[in-house]
Amino acid sequence: MIQIDLEGGTVTVDGPDGRKTVPLASAEAFAIVSDAWLRAGWDTKYVYSFAWMGRPVIQLPEDMVRIQEVIHAVQPDVIIETGVAHGGSLVFYASLCKAMDRGRVIGIDIEIRPHNRKAIEAHPLFPFITLVEGSSIDPTIVEKVRSLVKPGERVMVLLDSCHTKDHVLAELEAYAPMVSVGSYIVATDGIMEQVAGGPRTQGDWTWNNPRRAAREFVSRHPTFTIVEPQFPFNEGMVTGRVTYWPDGFIKRLR
Ligand SMILES: C[S@@+](CC[C@H](N)C(=O)[O-])C[C@H]1O[C@@H](n2cnc3c(N)ncnc32)[C@H](O)[C@@H]1O
């Protein structure tokens, strides 16, 4: 149970330690309300309502702002993304590359539907984009992507294709070696663990999700760690992300 009392300025919630009431003007209240908002957003397919420069993008806008902050800090030469769909996220990253005057994007999808390919190839930012069609964990596809990266280039990777734990783990094993020291491989959509039990979810999502894959990967690979990206600007009280990508930022340490 969550009760929001806007007049009284409090939020009341039932948690594992019983019922508690916290001031609305607190980071804790913001986190409680945000979790409820994320769940309502999942149930209403809120993330399926945005486009970036004409292409549908299936992301929570806050995640797009946060990844922009990270991309600006890292200044990658190549951004590799698995999971293209309509191409909105590829176009988003390409637009950042153009604005930064640095970088290009490689997108991999098991099936790039003809109407999506046509629209992406016709987009003014297509010169920044390379499309690769095939399964992201097929060794020939991984090798093709690797061959598109030049020695010494700074690489960042985003995993947004099939979100089963096994698939994301296989992607992490295949693409993490391409990630530059100080850069990231991002396992998106760990939200699955949080919304398990809701509409359009499956019973095994409590463990069969990208968040679990990320945790298992870093436990096997001490050269990588899960980090929370620091906000480059923050004059408010909130320090945690409202995100579909919990524990998603995996940083290469060495
Ligand atoms: C969530 S959508 C990607 C959304 C996109 N990144 C965006 O932000 O708009 C997932 C995509 O992953 C693709 N996909 C599923 N399994 C895959 C696999 N084994 N290899 C590569 N892509 C896969 C699907 O075809 C689908 O287009």
The ligand as a Gaussian input file, in Angstrom:
#p B3LYP/6-31G(d) Opt

LIG

0 1
 C       13.724000      -3.676000     -27.004000
 S       13.961000      -3.815000     -28.716000
 C       15.246000      -2.648000     -28.984000
 C       14.827000      -1.232000     -28.751000
 C       15.773000      -0.180000     -29.215000
 N       17.103000      -0.343000     -28.666000
 C       15.231000       1.177000     -28.827000
 O       15.666000       1.730000     -27.815000
 O       14.349000       1.672000     -29.525000
 C       14.714000      -5.371000     -28.850000
 C       15.250000      -5.765000     -30.206000
 O       16.134000      -6.862000     -30.011000
 C       16.071000      -7.691000     -31.132000
 N       16.586000      -9.026000     -30.787000
 C       15.959000     -10.033000     -30.152000
 N       16.774000     -11.094000     -30.061000
 C       17.951000     -10.745000     -30.622000
 C       19.191000     -11.401000     -30.832000
 N       19.402000     -12.678000     -30.454000
 N       20.194000     -10.711000     -31.431000
 C       20.010000      -9.437000     -31.840000
 N       18.858000      -8.776000     -31.683000
 C       17.835000      -9.412000     -31.081000
 C       14.602000      -7.684000     -31.534000
 O       14.488000      -8.025000     -32.900000
 C       14.205000      -6.239000     -31.205000
 O       14.256000      -5.434000     -32.359000

